[in-house]
Amino acid sequence: MLSVDPDSRKISLSINPKVEPEKILLPGVGEVLEGKVEKIMPFGIFVKLKSGLTGLVPNSEMATAQGSDHKKMFPEGTDMRVAVIEVDTASNKVKLSRKAAMDMAVKQEYEEYLTESRQADGSSGGFGTLGDLLKAKMERKQNNSA
């Protein structure tokens, strides 16, 4: 039943229930997501994300040489790690970047390396001077022989 009008003695009915459109949850800019190549076009690659949403990776954001054959490099169904670089909430469109996801992964690995190297030598970073390295090696050698 949709509505009742007691004054005019009318009832509005519908065979199909009124369904609210499903709300689409869009990812935030900067998020790194996993997806599968869905379709390859001359201007870029459509990637279906695990959330069910499909986004576009333009050729300029693929991190491949200009003129690369993306159909051969990334056949449909290929897993791809991408970063969200733009979200259009009005049209529910998402622009993705393979290049940005790769850059973020390299930056994260570098930061992990710095953290591990600081913890290993107890210093605030860097490699130290040759004299510092020799002194540390000599102290270890003396401690082991004593």
GROMACS elastic network, one bead per residue, 0.5 to 0.9 nm:
[ bonds ]
;  ai    aj funct       b0    kb
    1     4     6  0.79438   500
    1    11     6  0.74267   500
    1    12     6  0.60650   500
    1    14     6  0.64029   500
    1    15     6  0.89409   500
    1    17     6  0.86116   500
    2    11     6  0.76858   500
    2    12     6  0.52630   500
    2    13     6  0.54121   500
    2    14     6  0.67959   500
    2    17     6  0.88479   500
    2    18     6  0.84732   500
    3    10     6  0.84130   500
    3    11     6  0.59149   500
    3    12     6  0.50948   500
    3    13     6  0.73125   500
    4     9     6  0.77745   500
    4    10     6  0.60546   500
    4    12     6  0.63285   500
    5     8     6  0.58485   500
    5     9     6  0.57392   500
    5    10     6  0.51297   500
    5    11     6  0.62135   500
    5    12     6  0.83445   500
    6    10     6  0.64729   500
    6    11     6  0.81606   500
    7    10     6  0.78953   500
   14    17     6  0.65731   500
   14    18     6  0.82350   500
   16    19     6  0.85138   500
   19    22     6  0.86794   500
   20    23     6  0.85861   500
   24    53     6  0.82283   500
   24    92     6  0.76711   500
   25    51     6  0.83851   500
   25    53     6  0.86570   500
   26    53     6  0.80388   500
   26    87     6  0.74779   500
   26    88     6  0.89804   500
   26    89     6  0.76497   500
   26    92     6  0.72595   500
   26    93     6  0.85345   500
   26    94     6  0.78186   500
   27    30     6  0.86884   500
   27    31     6  0.68296   500
   27    33     6  0.89099   500
   27    84     6  0.72922   500
   27    87     6  0.76902   500
   27    94     6  0.81655   500
   28    31     6  0.58088   500
   28    84     6  0.68286   500
   28    85     6  0.85142   500
   28    86     6  0.83002   500
   28    87     6  0.73112   500
   29    32     6  0.88565   500
   29    83     6  0.77688   500
   29    85     6  0.52801   500
   29    86     6  0.59240   500
   29    87     6  0.67737   500
   30    83     6  0.59435   500
   30    84     6  0.52166   500
   30    85     6  0.60787   500
   30    86     6  0.85497   500
   30   100     6  0.86970   500
   30   101     6  0.88387   500
   31    82     6  0.83649   500
   31    83     6  0.55219   500
   31    84     6  0.54845   500
   31    85     6  0.82663   500
   31   101     6  0.87924   500
   32    81     6  0.69923   500
   32    82     6  0.56195   500
   32    84     6  0.65018   500
   32   100     6  0.87906   500
   32   101     6  0.62286   500
   32   104     6  0.85286   500
   33    49     6  0.71255   500
   33    50     6  0.79948   500
   33    80     6  0.84624   500
   33    81     6  0.58269   500
   33    82     6  0.54356   500
   33    83     6  0.60921   500
   33    84     6  0.77214   500
   33   101     6  0.84899   500
   34    47     6  0.89678   500
   34    48     6  0.86726   500
   34    49     6  0.61206   500
   34    50     6  0.65812   500
   34    79     6  0.71609   500
   34    80     6  0.59054   500
   34    82     6  0.63542   500
   34    83     6  0.87504   500
   35    38     6  0.88696   500
   35    47     6  0.58875   500
   35    48     6  0.53178   500
   35    50     6  0.57383   500
   35    51     6  0.88276   500
   35    54     6  0.87559   500
   35    77     6  0.89279   500
   35    78     6  0.83200   500
   35    79     6  0.57654   500
   35    80     6  0.53668   500
   35    81     6  0.64368   500
   35    82     6  0.76031   500
   36    46     6  0.85935   500
   36    47     6  0.54207   500
   36    48     6  0.53423   500
   36    49     6  0.66173   500
   36    50     6  0.81838   500
   36    76     6  0.74394   500
   36    77     6  0.52195   500
   36    78     6  0.53232   500
   36    80     6  0.57198   500
   36    81     6  0.85657   500
   37    40     6  0.76070   500
   37    45     6  0.69163   500
   37    46     6  0.61437   500
   37    48     6  0.63570   500
   37    49     6  0.89314   500
   37    74     6  0.70759   500
   37    75     6  0.70555   500
   37    77     6  0.50261   500
   37    78     6  0.52880   500
   37    79     6  0.65069   500
   37    80     6  0.68608   500
   38    45     6  0.75463   500
   38    46     6  0.55040   500
   38    47     6  0.52655   500
   38    48     6  0.58452   500
   38    54     6  0.82045   500
   38    75     6  0.86756   500
   38    76     6  0.54170   500
   38    77     6  0.62636   500
   38    78     6  0.83299   500
   39    44     6  0.87696   500
   39    45     6  0.59207   500
   39    46     6  0.51323   500
   39    47     6  0.71822   500
   39    48     6  0.89252   500
   39    75     6  0.85036   500
   39    76     6  0.62113   500
   39    77     6  0.87982   500
   40    43     6  0.82863   500
   40    44     6  0.63196   500
   40    46     6  0.63370   500
   40    47     6  0.89626   500
   40    70     6  0.71593   500
   40    71     6  0.63470   500
   40    74     6  0.83367   500
   40    75     6  0.80260   500
   40    76     6  0.75016   500
   41    44     6  0.52886   500
   41    45     6  0.58979   500
   41    46     6  0.77989   500
   41    70     6  0.87989   500
   41    71     6  0.86466   500
   42    45     6  0.81935   500
   42    59     6  0.82017   500
   42    70     6  0.88683   500
   43    57     6  0.87334   500
   43    58     6  0.60199   500
   43    59     6  0.58828   500
   43    60     6  0.88025   500
   44    56     6  0.66877   500
   44    57     6  0.55036   500
   44    60     6  0.80977   500
   44    61     6  0.85902   500
   44    62     6  0.80997   500
   44    70     6  0.83980   500
   45    55     6  0.83858   500
   45    56     6  0.57595   500
   45    57     6  0.51581   500
   45    58     6  0.64395   500
   45    59     6  0.73580   500
   45    62     6  0.85888   500
   45    70     6  0.80446   500
   45    74     6  0.88315   500
   46    54     6  0.64804   500
   46    55     6  0.56081   500
   46    57     6  0.62219   500
   46    58     6  0.85701   500
   47    53     6  0.84700   500
   47    54     6  0.55096   500
   47    55     6  0.53759   500
   47    56     6  0.62234   500
   47    57     6  0.72360   500
   47    79     6  0.89231   500
   47    80     6  0.77265   500
   47    82     6  0.87671   500
   47    96     6  0.84710   500
   48    51     6  0.81149   500
   48    52     6  0.62574   500
   48    53     6  0.59052   500
   48    55     6  0.65065   500
   48    56     6  0.89246   500
   49    52     6  0.54406   500
   49    53     6  0.54387   500
   49    54     6  0.58585   500
   49    55     6  0.73970   500
   50    53     6  0.73480   500
   51    54     6  0.86531   500
   53    93     6  0.88307   500
   53    94     6  0.84296   500
   54    93     6  0.80270   500
   54    94     6  0.74231   500
   55    84     6  0.87848   500
   55    93     6  0.66360   500
   55    95     6  0.57112   500
   55    96     6  0.62152   500
   56    93     6  0.82261   500
   56    94     6  0.65471   500
   56    95     6  0.51484   500
   56    96     6  0.56739   500
   56    97     6  0.82658   500
   57    60     6  0.80909   500
   57    61     6  0.61534   500
   57    62     6  0.66799   500
   57    82     6  0.82083   500
   57    94     6  0.89419   500
   57    95     6  0.61566   500
   57    97     6  0.54605   500
   57    98     6  0.70715   500
   58    61     6  0.54109   500
   58    62     6  0.67410   500
   58    95     6  0.77681   500
   58    96     6  0.75254   500
   58    97     6  0.74270   500
   59    62     6  0.52658   500
   59    63     6  0.80935   500
   59    64     6  0.80635   500
   59    66     6  0.82218   500
   59    70     6  0.87982   500
   60    63     6  0.71892   500
   60    64     6  0.82308   500
   60    66     6  0.82267   500
   60    97     6  0.85416   500
   60    99     6  0.86773   500
   61    64     6  0.82375   500
   61    96     6  0.75892   500
   61    98     6  0.58812   500
   61    99     6  0.54001   500
   61   100     6  0.75265   500
   62    65     6  0.86357   500
   62    97     6  0.64256   500
   62    98     6  0.50866   500
   62    99     6  0.55737   500
   62   100     6  0.88886   500
   63    66     6  0.89929   500
   63    97     6  0.85197   500
   63    98     6  0.65059   500
   63   100     6  0.85748   500
   63   102     6  0.83872   500
   64    67     6  0.83966   500
   64    68     6  0.65156   500
   64    70     6  0.87159   500
   64    99     6  0.85211   500
   65    68     6  0.56171   500
   67    70     6  0.87495   500
   68    71     6  0.88524   500
   68    72     6  0.87831   500
   68    73     6  0.80343   500
   69    72     6  0.56612   500
   69    73     6  0.63377   500
   69    74     6  0.85543   500
   70    74     6  0.54500   500
   70    75     6  0.74856   500
   71    74     6  0.55321   500
   71    75     6  0.53026   500
   71    76     6  0.78422   500
   72    75     6  0.58530   500
   74    77     6  0.81129   500
   74    78     6  0.59007   500
   74    79     6  0.85171   500
   74    80     6  0.86526   500
   75    78     6  0.58645   500
   76    79     6  0.89226   500
   80    98     6  0.76508   500
   81    97     6  0.87010   500
   81    98     6  0.64304   500
   81   101     6  0.64939   500
   81   102     6  0.80331   500
   82    96     6  0.60305   500
   82    97     6  0.53392   500
   82    99     6  0.77327   500
   82   100     6  0.72584   500
   82   101     6  0.50925   500
   82   102     6  0.79568   500
   83    95     6  0.86640   500
   83    96     6  0.55187   500
   83    97     6  0.51694   500
   83    98     6  0.63836   500
   83    99     6  0.81075   500
   83   100     6  0.58894   500
   83   102     6  0.85979   500
   83   104     6  0.85919   500
   84    87     6  0.74903   500
   84    94     6  0.70421   500
   84    95     6  0.61619   500
   84    97     6  0.64033   500
   84   100     6  0.84040   500
   84   101     6  0.85005   500
   85    94     6  0.78809   500
   85    95     6  0.57950   500
   85    96     6  0.55174   500
   85    97     6  0.64687   500
   85   100     6  0.80656   500
   86    93     6  0.83653   500
   86    94     6  0.59517   500
   86    96     6  0.70308   500
   87    92     6  0.72915   500
   87    93     6  0.60167   500
   87    95     6  0.63349   500
   87    96     6  0.89496   500
   88    91     6  0.57949   500
   88    92     6  0.55367   500
   88    93     6  0.50993   500
   88    94     6  0.63334   500
   88    95     6  0.83512   500
   89    93     6  0.68368   500
   89    94     6  0.85385   500
   90    93     6  0.79925   500
   96   100     6  0.85363   500
   97   100     6  0.53690   500
   97   101     6  0.65061   500
   97   102     6  0.88288   500
   98   101     6  0.51789   500
   98   102     6  0.62793   500
   98   103     6  0.86940   500
   99   102     6  0.51799   500
   99   103     6  0.61973   500
   99   104     6  0.86712   500
  100   104     6  0.60910   500
  100   105     6  0.85947   500
  101   104     6  0.51350   500
  101   105     6  0.62538   500
  101   106     6  0.87695   500
  102   105     6  0.51260   500
  102   106     6  0.63260   500
  102   107     6  0.86863   500
  103   106     6  0.51924   500
  103   107     6  0.61824   500
  103   108     6  0.86157   500
  104   107     6  0.50667   500
  104   108     6  0.60855   500
  104   109     6  0.86092   500
  105   108     6  0.51149   500
  105   109     6  0.61966   500
  105   110     6  0.86332   500
  106   109     6  0.51445   500
  106   110     6  0.61963   500
  106   111     6  0.86867   500
  107   110     6  0.51099   500
  107   111     6  0.62189   500
  107   112     6  0.86512   500
  108   111     6  0.51204   500
  108   112     6  0.61692   500
  108   113     6  0.85811   500
  109   112     6  0.50832   500
  109   113     6  0.61386   500
  109   114     6  0.86963   500
  110   113     6  0.50264   500
  110   114     6  0.62722   500
  110   115     6  0.86694   500
  111   114     6  0.51076   500
  111   115     6  0.62002   500
  111   116     6  0.86308   500
  112   115     6  0.50658   500
  112   116     6  0.61071   500
  112   117     6  0.85364   500
  113   116     6  0.51437   500
  113   117     6  0.60543   500
  113   118     6  0.85410   500
  114   117     6  0.51423   500
  114   118     6  0.61019   500
  114   119     6  0.86064   500
  114   125     6  0.68513   500
  114   126     6  0.83421   500
  115   118     6  0.52233   500
  115   119     6  0.62805   500
  115   120     6  0.86727   500
  115   125     6  0.82347   500
  116   119     6  0.51433   500
  116   120     6  0.60854   500
  116   121     6  0.88093   500
  117   120     6  0.50450   500
  117   121     6  0.63197   500
  117   122     6  0.80561   500
  117   123     6  0.83453   500
  117   125     6  0.69706   500
  117   126     6  0.82659   500
  117   127     6  0.87532   500
  118   121     6  0.56396   500
  118   122     6  0.54126   500
  118   123     6  0.54236   500
  118   124     6  0.58292   500
  118   125     6  0.52302   500
  118   126     6  0.80464   500
  119   122     6  0.51215   500
  119   123     6  0.73818   500
  119   124     6  0.87051   500
  119   125     6  0.89618   500
  120   123     6  0.81815   500
  121   124     6  0.86271   500
  121   125     6  0.84295   500
  122   125     6  0.82969   500
  123   126     6  0.78660   500
  123   127     6  0.89853   500
  123   128     6  0.86214   500
  125   128     6  0.80767   500
  127   130     6  0.86233   500
  127   133     6  0.83039   500
  128   131     6  0.80721   500
  128   132     6  0.60276   500
  128   133     6  0.67225   500
  129   132     6  0.51522   500
  129   133     6  0.63940   500
  129   134     6  0.87033   500
  130   133     6  0.51176   500
  130   134     6  0.61609   500
  130   135     6  0.85330   500
  131   134     6  0.51373   500
  131   135     6  0.60143   500
  131   136     6  0.85620   500
  132   135     6  0.51162   500
  132   136     6  0.61442   500
  132   137     6  0.85942   500
  133   136     6  0.52290   500
  133   137     6  0.62071   500
  133   138     6  0.86676   500
  134   137     6  0.50711   500
  134   138     6  0.60985   500
  134   139     6  0.85911   500
  135   138     6  0.51334   500
  135   139     6  0.61628   500
  135   140     6  0.86459   500
  136   139     6  0.51553   500
  136   140     6  0.62435   500
  136   141     6  0.86283   500
  137   140     6  0.51741   500
  137   141     6  0.61865   500
  137   142     6  0.86937   500
  138   142     6  0.61370   500
  138   143     6  0.85776   500
  139   142     6  0.51014   500
  139   143     6  0.60985   500
  139   144     6  0.85776   500
  140   143     6  0.51128   500
  140   144     6  0.61424   500
  140   145     6  0.86890   500
  141   144     6  0.52099   500
  141   145     6  0.63001   500
  141   146     6  0.87304   500
  142   145     6  0.52609   500
  142   146     6  0.61775   500
  143   146     6  0.53330   500
